[in-house]
């Protein structure tokens, strides 16, 4: 019984330490103790998906080598305008910071943190010009921590694409 009581006491002490560290440091600095929250840039068209279910990919048809979870549509505007419309989507999202903008490759990289614990996810967005002043985009969202994201990354991409539809006119494809 003394061993079990000791294990419980040590576990409670450790949990208290973690909670106090989280509250004292704040979510950004706390998770920073475990490494850089940014998972760096990737080439979306050739990205290798995680073996774990903690990422999501949205691509135009025939753009990505990996299996996409969602297909993206074509919009009636050049990629630069689509990027501007997408910036409005990002502005409406909580806890999103931009990590990198690459104008030459028309990519942006973001970190969005979860609402309660501040877990960081990295999202890469690439804007693609299409003929006739049209454009589309590809998105790859992945979690920094955990073996599963419980569908969070896919839900994020679905939500962002739905919001984009209110800012950009999609073209009905046959």
DANORGI-V31370 format. One record per backbone hydrogen bond with DSSP energy under -0.5 kcal/mol. CO is the residue of the C=O (numbers start at 0). NH is the residue of the N-H. Records with the same first field share a line. If there is no record, write none. Layout:
BEGIN
CO: NH, NH
END
This chain:
BEGIN
0: 4
1: 5
2: 6
3: 7
4: 8
5: 9
6: 10
7: 11
8: 12
9: 13
10: 14
11: 15
12: 16
13: 17
14: 18
15: 19
16: 20
17: 21
18: 22
19: 23
20: 24
21: 25
25: 29
26: 30
27: 31
28: 32
29: 32
30: 33
31: 34
41: 43
42: 45, 46
43: 46
44: 64
46: 48
51: 53
52: 148
53: 142
55: 140
56: 68, 69
57: 138
58: 71
59: 62, 63
69: 58
73: 170
74: 76, 134
77: 80, 81
78: 82
79: 83
80: 84
81: 85
82: 86
83: 87
84: 87, 88
85: 89
86: 90
87: 91
88: 91
89: 92
92: 95
94: 112
96: 110
99: 108
100: 102
101: 105, 106
105: 126
106: 101
107: 124
108: 98, 99
109: 122
110: 96
111: 120
113: 117
118: 113
119: 143
120: 111
121: 141
122: 109
123: 139
124: 107
125: 137
127: 135
129: 133
133: 129
134: 74
135: 127
137: 125
138: 57
139: 123
140: 55
141: 121
148: 151
150: 154
151: 155
152: 156
153: 157
154: 158
155: 159
156: 160
157: 161
158: 162
159: 163
160: 164
161: 165
162: 165
163: 166, 167
167: 169
168: 75
170: 172
END
